[in-house]
Amino acid sequence: MTLFSIARKNMKNNFNNYFLYFASMIFSIVIYFTFVSLKYDKTILASSDSSPKISAAFSAASVVLMIFVAIFIWYSNSFFTRKRKKEVALYSLLGVRKKQIGKMLFYENFLLGVIALAIGIALGSILSKYFVLLLMKVMGHESLAHFSISFSAIVNTIIVFMIITLLTSFQGYRVIYRFKLIDLFQAEKQGESEPKASLFLALLSIVLIGVGYWIALQNLVTSNVWKTLGMAITPLIILATVILGTYLLFSTVTVYMLKLAKKNKKSYWNGINIIGVSQLLYRIKGNARTLTIIAILSATTLSAVGTSYSSYYNNKHNVEMTNPNSIMFTVTDNNISKKVQDTISKDKNHQILYHETIPTIEVNVDTKNLYDYGDMPYTFISVSDFNILAKEQHRKDSLSLKGNQAAILDAAYMEGFSPKYIGTEVSFNLKEHEQKISFIDLKKYSVLNAKTVFNTIVISDELFTELVKVTNPLDMEVYKIKNEDDAENVTKELKSIIPDQAKFSNFYTDYTSGLETTGLLIFMSGFLGLVFLAATGSIIYFKQLTEATSDKGRYEILLKIGVKKKEIYKSIAKQVLFIFAIPLLAGIAHSAIALTALSNLLQTNLVVPVVICISVYTAIYIFYYFLTVNTYYKIVAKTK
């Protein structure tokens, strides 16, 4: 029997242990292959005006995925190597040379990698078309009729994953040269001493995480911490304190929790709780690093996916803020305005909900009382016209202004960043006549489209009438149409009619552009998040299986003395729940703080999209939990 055939037989006999690791590798290869395929596909790039952006985005995502998968496979391989140290020791004891054992381990891992690569590319070739359809859907494009598999994508994937597989295979080859025979036999017993928790380190962990959270939630504009440390250093300090605090939390605070559970005699001596609590207590320090990595990865994944999904979820609202009107342009020719009205009226699918002609005045305003620099162009409208548009746009809001009173409309207003308008006086000159106005109100929205006009100031009717006498007003045509987010054809027609100098702006163009950008982000972050989730779930899974194998003898004794299998299952479920729950809860807490800080910075409500992302992530995590519990139980409850 050759070493290669022994390696193949070992893979077959241990496939249950390798399955999730194997499946995670395949899934990673499928996603990597898909990203590279989309990068090279000419049909997809031709379907979008943002083809360079798409290509660059998938290139960056592929590199991130490649690095992560390499670390994951390397890290996972070390678990399997540790699990098989005793087997390696037996081979050595029987006289098999280290070189031959190393080759066998090399063949096993290499064969596993090659099979995963072949299956991954095959599945990727089949599923890529559906991934493309999904990408086109979330980006707001029509489905593609043709899709071809890129040969360059196949070669790229093979090269990358063959290098990763070779490196991890050599890792297995080297392991037997780093340990003595007695160390290999005692590998499963290492780290089995009761840990000692430091009260100082336990308190320090809570303080570090608290400091990181506190700094993250500070207002960037008013916070002395951010001003002192700087925008470059402060985020690094937040990361360092939270990561170190999380590690200390898992290695000290959890020990205290388990020792408290041990002191609770009523619970500790109930059934076989003594087994589960003891095993967790003795192994928690050894698991601290793994749990920290999983918590940080979970937080990173949830933050990235939550941010991208929030952008996608709020796209329509954001576009409505800058384009409250479906169509808007400056009147340069009455004949053109008539053509526009006729074009829109003929479209049965886009009924006109309102149409107004709004006179405006463009003025250079001295803003030294608002900003550090001088004159800025603003668009003036009368309070009557503002109230008309506000009513048409269902804002349930109105203004009442007299004399030199004014209100500013700032859809991009951000507390702490934007100037304090109310109570501020600004001046402007028209026909060498200086005029002053005083802001008495602020509206954090606009009734005019941002790309057609400058920042808008609402003034009293009497002042507007006076200004019209000394300057030429610009009339603005504004329309609100039904189904404005599906107005591709009518928008194309209007673009061909309206000249560039009319500053044509519309809801549909900005909506589809935003949908394309945010759709691309949610597609990439979603799939990368799934890869990260599969990897972290797999790490806990085969970490628990390693422990299950070493615990098998103890559970066999329990079965022999009459402990029911139902009690063993409940004990395993509680034990595994502790290992799954604490990094998940820590990850959710970290991401919640990060997303709250982002929400405060952008002054946007991200609750709904973030809750959706956390719910989906948790649901998949729960699937891994039950899979781990059932597999653990099958290993320890299997009777001869």
C-alpha positions as CSV (number, residue, x, y, z in Angstrom):
1,M,0.0,0.0,0.0
2,T,1.5,3.3,-1.1
3,L,1.5,6.5,1.0
4,F,-0.9,8.1,-1.5
5,S,-3.4,5.3,-1.1
6,I,-3.1,5.5,2.7
7,A,-3.7,9.3,2.5
8,R,-6.8,8.7,0.3
9,K,-8.1,6.1,2.8
10,N,-7.6,8.4,5.7
11,M,-9.5,11.1,3.9
12,K,-12.4,8.7,3.3
13,N,-12.5,7.5,6.9
14,N,-12.3,11.0,8.4
15,F,-14.5,12.8,5.9
16,N,-17.2,13.6,8.5
17,N,-14.5,15.6,10.4
18,Y,-13.3,17.3,7.2
19,F,-16.7,18.0,5.7
20,L,-17.4,21.5,6.9
21,Y,-13.8,22.6,6.4
22,F,-14.0,21.1,2.9
23,A,-17.4,22.8,2.2
24,S,-16.1,26.1,3.4
25,M,-13.1,25.8,1.1
26,I,-15.4,25.0,-1.8
27,F,-17.7,28.0,-1.0
28,S,-14.7,30.3,-0.8
29,I,-13.4,29.1,-4.2
30,V,-16.9,29.5,-5.7
31,I,-17.1,33.1,-4.5
32,Y,-13.5,33.9,-5.5
33,F,-14.1,32.4,-9.0
34,T,-17.3,34.4,-9.3
35,F,-15.7,37.6,-8.4
36,V,-12.8,37.0,-10.9
37,S,-15.3,36.0,-13.6
38,L,-17.3,39.2,-13.1
39,K,-14.1,41.2,-13.3
40,Y,-13.2,39.7,-16.7
41,D,-16.7,39.5,-18.2
42,K,-17.1,41.9,-21.1
43,T,-20.9,41.6,-21.3
44,I,-21.4,42.7,-17.7
45,L,-18.9,45.6,-18.0
46,A,-20.6,46.7,-21.2
47,S,-24.1,46.8,-19.6
48,S,-23.0,49.5,-17.1
49,D,-21.6,53.0,-17.4
50,S,-19.5,52.3,-14.3
51,S,-17.5,49.4,-15.8
52,P,-14.1,50.6,-14.5
53,K,-15.6,50.9,-11.0
54,I,-17.1,47.4,-11.2
55,S,-13.8,45.9,-12.4
56,A,-11.8,47.7,-9.7
57,A,-14.3,46.7,-7.0
58,F,-14.1,43.0,-7.9
59,S,-10.3,43.1,-8.1
60,A,-10.1,44.6,-4.6
61,A,-12.7,42.1,-3.2
62,S,-10.8,39.2,-4.8
63,V,-7.6,40.2,-3.1
64,V,-9.4,40.6,0.3
65,L,-11.0,37.2,-0.2
66,M,-7.7,35.6,-1.2
67,I,-5.9,36.8,1.9
68,F,-8.7,35.8,4.2
69,V,-9.1,32.3,2.7
70,A,-5.3,31.8,2.9
71,I,-5.4,32.6,6.6
72,F,-8.5,30.6,7.2
73,I,-7.1,27.4,5.5
74,W,-3.7,27.8,7.3
75,Y,-5.5,28.3,10.7
76,S,-7.9,25.4,10.0
77,N,-5.1,23.1,9.0
78,S,-3.3,23.7,12.3
79,F,-6.4,22.4,14.1
80,F,-6.5,19.2,12.1
81,T,-2.8,18.7,12.5
82,R,-3.1,19.0,16.3
83,K,-6.0,16.5,16.3
84,R,-3.8,14.0,14.5
85,K,-0.7,14.3,16.5
86,K,-1.4,11.0,18.3
87,E,-1.9,9.2,15.0
88,V,1.4,10.6,13.8
89,A,3.0,9.4,17.0
90,L,1.7,5.8,16.4
91,Y,3.1,5.8,12.9
92,S,6.5,6.9,14.3
93,L,6.3,4.2,17.0
94,L,5.7,1.6,14.4
95,G,8.9,2.5,12.6
96,V,7.6,4.7,9.8
97,R,10.1,7.4,9.0
98,K,9.2,11.1,9.6
99,K,9.8,11.8,5.9
100,Q,7.2,9.2,4.9
101,I,4.7,10.4,7.5
102,G,5.2,14.0,6.3
103,K,4.6,13.0,2.7
104,M,1.4,11.2,3.7
105,L,0.1,14.4,5.5
106,F,1.2,16.4,2.5
107,Y,-0.7,14.2,0.1
108,E,-3.9,14.3,2.2
109,N,-4.1,18.0,2.4
110,F,-3.0,18.5,-1.2
111,L,-5.6,16.0,-2.4
112,L,-8.3,17.7,-0.4
113,G,-7.3,21.1,-1.8
114,V,-7.3,19.8,-5.4
115,I,-10.7,18.2,-5.1
116,A,-12.1,21.3,-3.4
117,L,-10.6,23.4,-6.2
118,A,-12.1,21.2,-9.0
119,I,-15.5,21.1,-7.3
120,G,-15.4,24.9,-6.6
121,I,-14.6,25.8,-10.2
122,A,-17.2,23.5,-11.5
123,L,-19.9,24.9,-9.2
124,G,-18.7,28.4,-9.8
125,S,-19.1,27.9,-13.6
126,I,-22.7,26.7,-13.1
127,L,-23.7,29.3,-10.4
128,S,-21.8,32.3,-11.9
129,K,-24.7,33.0,-14.3
130,Y,-27.2,33.2,-11.4
131,F,-24.8,35.3,-9.4
132,V,-24.6,37.7,-12.4
133,L,-28.4,37.8,-12.6
134,L,-28.5,38.6,-8.9
135,L,-25.8,41.4,-9.3
136,M,-27.7,42.9,-12.2
137,K,-30.9,42.8,-10.2
138,V,-29.6,44.6,-7.1
139,M,-27.8,47.1,-9.4
140,G,-31.1,47.9,-11.1
141,H,-30.1,46.5,-14.6
142,E,-32.0,44.2,-16.9
143,S,-31.1,40.5,-16.9
144,L,-28.4,39.5,-19.3
145,A,-29.2,37.2,-22.2
146,H,-25.6,35.9,-22.6
147,F,-22.9,35.0,-20.1
148,S,-19.6,33.2,-20.8
149,I,-17.1,31.7,-18.4
150,S,-13.7,33.4,-18.7
151,F,-10.7,31.2,-19.2
152,S,-8.6,33.9,-17.5
153,A,-10.8,33.5,-14.4
154,I,-10.2,29.7,-14.3
155,V,-6.5,30.1,-14.6
156,N,-6.4,32.9,-12.0
157,T,-8.4,30.7,-9.5
158,I,-6.3,27.6,-10.1
159,I,-3.0,29.5,-9.6
160,V,-4.1,31.3,-6.4
161,F,-5.6,28.2,-4.7
162,M,-2.9,25.8,-5.8
163,I,-0.4,28.2,-4.1
164,I,-2.5,28.3,-0.9
165,T,-2.9,24.5,-1.0
166,L,0.8,23.9,-1.5
167,L,1.7,26.2,1.4
168,T,-0.8,24.6,3.8
169,S,0.3,21.1,2.7
170,F,3.9,21.9,3.5
171,Q,2.7,23.1,6.9
172,G,1.4,19.6,7.6
173,Y,4.6,18.1,6.3
174,R,6.7,20.2,8.7
175,V,4.7,19.3,11.8
176,I,6.3,16.0,12.7
177,Y,9.8,17.6,12.7
178,R,8.8,20.1,15.4
179,F,7.6,17.7,18.1
180,K,9.1,14.9,20.1
181,L,7.3,11.5,20.2
182,I,6.1,12.0,23.8
183,D,4.8,15.4,23.0
184,L,2.7,14.0,20.2
185,F,1.2,11.4,22.4
186,Q,0.4,14.0,25.1
187,A,-1.0,16.6,22.6
188,E,-4.6,16.1,23.6
189,K,-3.9,16.5,27.3
190,Q,-2.0,19.8,26.9
191,G,-3.7,22.8,28.5
192,E,-5.9,20.7,30.8
193,S,-5.1,22.6,34.0
194,E,-7.7,24.7,35.8
195,P,-7.1,28.4,34.8
196,K,-6.4,31.1,37.3
197,A,-8.3,34.3,36.7
198,S,-6.8,37.7,37.5
199,L,-9.3,40.2,39.0
200,F,-7.1,43.0,37.7
201,L,-7.1,41.7,34.1
202,A,-10.9,41.0,34.3
203,L,-11.5,44.7,35.3
204,L,-9.0,45.9,32.8
205,S,-10.9,44.0,30.0
206,I,-14.1,45.8,30.9
207,V,-12.3,49.2,31.1
208,L,-10.6,48.7,27.8
209,I,-13.8,47.8,25.9
210,G,-15.6,50.7,27.7
211,V,-13.0,53.2,26.7
212,G,-13.1,52.0,23.1
213,Y,-16.9,52.3,23.0
214,W,-16.8,55.7,24.7
215,I,-14.3,57.1,22.2
216,A,-16.1,55.6,19.2
217,L,-19.4,57.3,20.3
218,Q,-17.8,60.7,20.8
219,N,-18.9,63.6,18.5
220,L,-16.0,64.0,16.0
221,V,-16.4,67.8,15.9
222,T,-16.8,68.6,19.6
223,S,-14.8,65.7,21.2
224,N,-11.5,66.8,22.8
225,V,-10.2,63.2,22.5
226,W,-10.5,63.2,18.7
227,K,-9.0,66.7,18.5
228,T,-6.0,65.7,20.7
229,L,-5.2,62.3,19.2
230,G,-6.1,63.1,15.6
231,M,-8.3,61.5,13.0
232,A,-5.6,58.9,12.0
233,I,-4.6,57.7,15.5
234,T,-8.0,57.6,17.3
235,P,-9.5,54.8,15.2
236,L,-6.4,52.7,15.8
237,I,-6.7,53.3,19.5
238,I,-10.3,52.2,19.4
239,L,-9.4,49.0,17.6
240,A,-6.5,48.2,19.9
241,T,-8.5,48.8,23.1
242,V,-11.5,46.8,21.9
243,I,-9.5,43.8,20.5
244,L,-7.3,43.6,23.6
245,G,-10.3,44.0,25.9
246,T,-12.2,41.3,24.0
247,Y,-9.2,38.9,24.4
248,L,-9.0,39.6,28.1
249,L,-12.7,39.3,28.5
250,F,-12.7,35.8,27.1
251,S,-9.6,34.7,29.0
252,T,-10.5,36.2,32.4
253,V,-14.2,37.3,32.8
254,T,-15.5,34.1,31.3
255,V,-13.3,32.2,33.9
256,Y,-15.0,34.1,36.7
257,M,-18.4,33.4,35.2
258,L,-17.7,29.6,35.1
259,K,-16.2,29.6,38.6
260,L,-19.3,31.3,39.9
261,A,-21.4,28.6,38.1
262,K,-19.2,26.0,39.9
263,K,-19.9,27.6,43.3
264,N,-23.6,27.4,42.7
265,K,-23.9,23.9,44.2
266,K,-27.6,23.5,43.4
267,S,-27.0,23.9,39.7
268,Y,-23.5,22.5,39.5
269,W,-24.5,19.1,41.1
270,N,-27.7,18.9,39.1
271,G,-27.5,16.1,36.6
272,I,-24.2,16.1,34.7
273,N,-23.8,19.9,34.7
274,I,-20.5,19.2,36.5
275,I,-19.1,17.7,33.3
276,G,-20.0,20.6,31.0
277,V,-19.0,23.4,33.4
278,S,-15.7,21.7,34.2
279,Q,-14.8,21.1,30.6
280,L,-15.6,24.7,29.7
281,L,-13.5,26.0,32.7
282,Y,-10.5,23.9,31.9
283,R,-10.5,24.9,28.2
284,I,-11.7,28.5,28.1
285,K,-8.2,30.0,28.2
286,G,-7.1,27.8,25.3
287,N,-10.1,28.9,23.4
288,A,-9.7,32.6,24.2
289,R,-7.7,33.5,21.1
290,T,-10.0,31.6,18.8
291,L,-13.1,33.2,20.3
292,T,-11.5,36.7,20.1
293,I,-10.8,36.2,16.4
294,I,-14.3,35.0,15.8
295,A,-15.8,38.0,17.7
296,I,-13.7,40.5,15.8
297,L,-14.5,38.8,12.4
298,S,-18.2,38.8,13.3
299,A,-18.1,42.5,14.3
300,T,-16.2,43.4,11.0
301,T,-18.6,41.3,8.9
302,L,-21.7,42.8,10.5
303,S,-20.4,46.3,10.3
304,A,-19.4,46.0,6.7
305,V,-22.6,44.3,5.6
306,G,-24.7,46.6,7.8
307,T,-23.1,49.7,6.3
308,S,-23.5,48.6,2.7
309,Y,-27.0,47.3,3.2
310,S,-28.0,50.6,5.0
311,S,-26.7,52.5,1.9
312,Y,-28.8,50.2,-0.4
313,Y,-31.8,50.4,1.9
314,N,-31.7,54.2,2.2
315,N,-30.9,54.9,-1.5
316,K,-34.4,56.0,-2.4
317,H,-34.7,58.3,0.7
318,N,-31.2,59.8,0.0
319,V,-32.1,60.6,-3.7
320,E,-35.5,62.1,-2.6
321,M,-33.6,64.5,-0.4
322,T,-31.5,65.8,-3.3
323,N,-34.3,65.4,-5.9
324,P,-37.7,66.2,-4.2
325,N,-39.0,66.7,-7.7
326,S,-39.0,64.0,-10.4
327,I,-38.0,66.4,-13.1
328,M,-36.6,69.9,-12.9
329,F,-34.9,72.3,-15.3
330,T,-34.3,76.0,-15.9
331,V,-36.6,77.6,-18.5
332,T,-34.4,78.7,-21.4
333,D,-37.0,78.5,-24.2
334,N,-40.8,78.4,-23.8
335,N,-41.0,76.0,-26.8
336,I,-38.7,73.5,-25.1
337,S,-40.9,73.7,-22.0
338,K,-43.9,73.0,-24.1
339,K,-42.2,70.0,-25.7
340,V,-41.2,68.6,-22.3
341,Q,-44.8,68.9,-21.1
342,D,-46.2,67.2,-24.2
343,T,-43.6,64.4,-23.9
344,I,-44.5,63.7,-20.2
345,S,-48.2,63.9,-20.9
346,K,-48.1,61.3,-23.6
347,D,-46.5,58.8,-21.3
348,K,-49.4,56.8,-19.9
349,N,-47.2,55.1,-17.3
350,H,-46.0,58.3,-15.7
351,Q,-49.0,60.4,-14.8
352,I,-48.2,64.0,-13.8
353,L,-48.9,64.4,-10.0
354,Y,-48.0,68.1,-10.1
355,H,-46.4,70.7,-12.3
356,E,-45.3,74.1,-11.2
357,T,-43.3,77.0,-12.6
358,I,-41.3,78.6,-9.8
359,P,-39.5,81.9,-10.3
360,T,-36.1,82.1,-8.6
361,I,-33.3,84.6,-8.2
362,E,-29.6,83.6,-8.2
363,V,-27.5,85.8,-5.8
364,N,-24.0,85.9,-4.5
365,V,-24.3,86.1,-0.8
366,D,-21.5,87.3,1.6
367,T,-21.3,84.3,4.0
368,K,-18.4,85.4,6.2
369,N,-20.8,85.1,9.2
370,L,-21.4,81.4,8.3
371,Y,-18.1,80.2,6.8
372,D,-14.5,81.3,6.8
373,Y,-14.6,82.3,3.1
374,G,-16.5,85.1,1.3
375,D,-19.2,85.1,-1.3
376,M,-21.2,82.0,-2.3
377,P,-24.0,81.7,-4.8
378,Y,-27.5,81.0,-3.5
379,T,-30.9,80.6,-5.0
380,F,-33.8,82.7,-3.6
381,I,-37.5,81.7,-3.7
382,S,-40.5,83.4,-2.2
383,V,-42.2,82.0,0.8
384,S,-45.5,81.6,-1.1
385,D,-43.8,79.4,-3.7
386,F,-42.1,77.4,-0.9
387,N,-45.4,76.8,0.7
388,I,-46.9,75.6,-2.6
389,L,-44.2,73.1,-3.2
390,A,-44.1,71.9,0.4
391,K,-47.9,71.2,0.2
392,E,-47.5,69.4,-3.2
393,Q,-44.7,67.3,-1.7
394,H,-46.8,66.4,1.3
395,R,-44.4,67.8,3.8
396,K,-47.1,69.1,6.2
397,D,-44.9,72.1,6.8
398,S,-45.1,75.8,6.0
399,L,-43.3,79.1,6.6
400,S,-44.4,82.6,7.4
401,L,-41.8,85.4,6.7
402,K,-41.9,89.1,6.8
403,G,-39.5,91.9,5.7
404,N,-35.9,90.8,5.8
405,Q,-36.6,87.5,7.5
406,A,-35.3,84.3,5.7
407,A,-35.1,80.5,6.1
408,I,-32.4,78.3,4.8
409,L,-33.1,75.0,3.1
410,D,-30.2,72.6,3.7
411,A,-30.8,68.9,2.8
412,A,-27.2,68.1,3.6
413,Y,-27.3,69.7,7.0
414,M,-25.1,67.9,9.6
415,E,-25.1,68.8,13.3
416,G,-21.6,70.0,14.3
417,F,-20.4,70.3,10.7
418,S,-22.9,72.7,9.1
419,P,-22.9,76.3,10.3
420,K,-25.4,77.6,12.8
421,Y,-27.8,79.5,10.6
422,I,-30.6,80.6,13.0
423,G,-29.9,84.1,14.3
424,T,-27.2,84.8,11.7
425,E,-27.3,87.7,9.4
426,V,-25.9,87.7,5.8
427,S,-25.7,90.3,3.1
428,F,-25.7,90.5,-0.7
429,N,-25.5,93.2,-3.4
430,L,-27.9,93.7,-6.3
431,K,-27.4,96.6,-8.6
432,E,-24.9,98.1,-6.1
433,H,-27.6,98.1,-3.4
434,E,-26.6,96.1,-0.3
435,Q,-29.4,94.1,1.3
436,K,-29.3,92.1,4.6
437,I,-31.4,89.1,5.6
438,S,-31.6,87.3,8.9
439,F,-32.2,83.6,9.2
440,I,-35.0,82.7,11.6
441,D,-35.6,79.1,10.5
442,L,-33.8,76.1,9.1
443,K,-35.4,73.3,7.1
444,K,-33.3,70.1,6.8
445,Y,-34.7,69.4,3.3
446,S,-35.2,71.3,0.1
447,V,-38.1,71.7,-2.2
448,L,-35.9,72.2,-5.3
449,N,-33.4,69.7,-6.9
450,A,-29.8,70.2,-5.8
451,K,-28.3,69.8,-9.3
452,T,-30.4,72.5,-10.9
453,V,-30.2,75.3,-8.2
454,F,-27.7,76.4,-5.6
455,N,-28.4,76.1,-1.9
456,T,-31.8,77.6,-1.4
457,I,-32.9,80.5,0.7
458,V,-36.6,81.3,1.3
459,I,-37.4,85.0,1.6
460,S,-40.5,87.0,2.3
461,D,-42.9,87.8,-0.7
462,E,-42.4,91.5,-0.3
463,L,-38.6,91.2,-0.4
464,F,-38.7,88.8,-3.4
465,T,-41.0,91.3,-5.3
466,E,-38.5,94.1,-4.6
467,L,-35.6,91.9,-5.9
468,V,-37.4,91.0,-9.0
469,K,-37.6,94.7,-10.0
470,V,-33.8,95.0,-10.0
471,T,-32.8,91.6,-11.5
472,N,-34.1,89.0,-14.0
473,P,-35.6,86.0,-12.3
474,L,-35.0,82.5,-13.6
475,D,-38.1,80.3,-14.0
476,M,-37.8,76.7,-12.9
477,E,-40.1,74.0,-14.3
478,V,-40.8,71.3,-11.7
479,Y,-42.7,68.0,-12.2
480,K,-43.7,65.1,-10.0
481,I,-44.6,62.0,-11.9
482,K,-45.9,58.6,-11.0
483,N,-43.4,55.7,-11.0
484,E,-40.5,58.0,-11.0
485,D,-38.1,55.2,-10.2
486,D,-39.0,53.4,-13.5
487,A,-38.8,56.3,-15.9
488,E,-35.9,55.3,-18.1
489,N,-37.5,56.0,-21.5
490,V,-39.1,59.3,-20.7
491,T,-35.9,60.5,-19.0
492,K,-33.9,59.6,-22.2
493,E,-36.4,61.6,-24.3
494,L,-36.2,64.6,-22.0
495,K,-32.4,64.5,-22.1
496,S,-32.5,64.8,-25.9
497,I,-34.9,67.8,-25.7
498,I,-33.5,69.8,-22.8
499,P,-30.2,71.7,-23.5
500,D,-27.2,71.5,-21.1
501,Q,-27.6,75.1,-20.0
502,A,-31.0,74.3,-18.5
503,K,-29.3,72.2,-15.8
504,F,-31.7,69.3,-16.2
505,S,-32.0,67.1,-13.0
506,N,-34.2,64.2,-12.4
507,F,-35.0,61.5,-9.8
508,Y,-34.5,58.5,-12.1
509,T,-30.9,59.1,-13.1
510,D,-29.6,59.7,-9.5
511,Y,-31.7,56.8,-8.2
512,T,-30.4,54.3,-10.7
513,S,-26.8,55.6,-10.2
514,G,-27.1,55.1,-6.5
515,L,-28.7,51.7,-6.9
516,E,-25.8,50.6,-9.1
517,T,-23.2,51.7,-6.6
518,T,-24.9,50.5,-3.4
519,G,-26.1,47.3,-5.2
520,L,-22.5,46.5,-6.1
521,L,-21.5,47.1,-2.5
522,I,-24.2,44.9,-1.0
523,F,-23.4,42.1,-3.5
524,M,-19.7,42.1,-2.6
525,S,-20.1,42.6,1.1
526,G,-22.9,40.1,1.3
527,F,-20.9,37.3,-0.3
528,L,-17.7,38.2,1.5
529,G,-19.7,38.2,4.7
530,L,-21.0,34.8,4.0
531,V,-17.5,33.5,3.4
532,F,-16.3,35.0,6.7
533,L,-19.4,33.5,8.4
534,A,-18.8,30.1,6.9
535,A,-15.1,30.3,8.0
536,T,-15.8,31.4,11.6
537,G,-18.6,28.8,11.9
538,S,-16.3,26.1,10.6
539,I,-13.5,27.1,13.0
540,I,-15.8,26.6,16.0
541,Y,-17.3,23.5,14.4
542,F,-14.1,21.5,14.0
543,K,-12.6,23.0,17.2
544,Q,-15.5,21.4,19.1
545,L,-15.2,18.2,17.1
546,T,-11.5,18.0,18.2
547,E,-12.7,18.3,21.8
548,A,-15.5,15.8,21.3
549,T,-13.0,13.2,20.1
550,S,-10.8,13.7,23.2
551,D,-14.0,13.7,25.5
552,K,-15.4,10.5,23.9
553,G,-14.0,8.2,26.6
554,R,-15.5,10.3,29.4
555,Y,-19.0,10.2,27.9
556,E,-18.6,6.4,27.3
557,I,-18.1,6.0,31.0
558,L,-21.2,8.1,31.7
559,L,-23.3,5.9,29.4
560,K,-22.0,2.8,31.1
561,I,-23.0,4.0,34.5
562,G,-26.6,4.7,33.3
563,V,-26.7,8.4,32.3
564,K,-29.4,8.8,29.7
565,K,-28.4,10.0,26.2
566,K,-31.0,12.8,26.6
567,E,-29.1,14.3,29.5
568,I,-25.8,14.0,27.6
569,Y,-27.3,15.8,24.7
570,K,-28.6,18.6,27.0
571,S,-25.1,18.9,28.6
572,I,-23.4,19.1,25.1
573,A,-26.0,21.7,23.9
574,K,-25.3,24.0,26.9
575,Q,-21.5,23.6,26.6
576,V,-21.5,24.4,22.9
577,L,-24.0,27.2,23.3
578,F,-21.5,29.0,25.6
579,I,-18.8,28.7,23.0
580,F,-21.0,29.9,20.2
581,A,-22.9,32.6,22.1
582,I,-20.1,34.7,23.7
583,P,-18.2,35.6,20.5
584,L,-21.5,36.2,18.7
585,L,-22.8,38.5,21.4
586,A,-19.4,40.3,21.6
587,G,-19.4,40.7,17.8
588,I,-23.0,42.1,17.8
589,A,-22.1,44.5,20.6
590,H,-18.9,45.7,18.8
591,S,-20.8,46.1,15.4
592,A,-23.7,47.9,17.1
593,I,-21.3,50.5,18.6
594,A,-19.5,50.9,15.2
595,L,-22.8,51.3,13.3
596,T,-24.2,53.7,16.0
597,A,-21.1,55.8,15.6
598,L,-21.6,55.8,11.8
599,S,-25.3,56.6,12.3
600,N,-24.4,59.6,14.5
601,L,-21.8,60.8,12.0
602,L,-24.1,60.6,9.0
603,Q,-27.2,61.6,11.1
604,T,-29.1,58.8,9.6
605,N,-31.3,56.1,11.2
606,L,-29.8,52.7,10.4
607,V,-31.9,50.6,12.8
608,V,-34.0,48.7,10.3
609,P,-31.3,47.6,7.9
610,V,-28.9,46.8,10.8
611,V,-31.5,44.7,12.6
612,I,-32.2,42.8,9.4
613,C,-28.4,42.0,8.9
614,I,-27.9,41.0,12.5
615,S,-31.0,38.7,12.3
616,V,-29.8,37.0,9.1
617,Y,-26.3,36.6,10.5
618,T,-27.6,35.1,13.8
619,A,-30.0,32.7,12.0
620,I,-27.1,31.3,10.0
621,Y,-25.0,31.1,13.2
622,I,-27.7,29.2,14.9
623,F,-27.7,26.7,12.0
624,Y,-23.9,26.1,12.7
625,Y,-24.7,25.7,16.4
626,F,-27.2,22.9,15.9
627,L,-25.0,21.2,13.3
628,T,-22.1,21.3,15.8
629,V,-24.2,20.0,18.7
630,N,-25.6,17.1,16.7
631,T,-22.2,16.1,15.3
632,Y,-20.6,16.4,18.8
633,Y,-23.3,14.2,20.2
634,K,-22.9,11.5,17.5
635,I,-19.2,11.3,18.2
636,V,-19.4,11.0,22.0
637,A,-22.6,8.9,22.1
638,K,-21.5,6.3,19.5
639,T,-21.4,3.0,21.2
640,K,-19.3,0.0,20.2
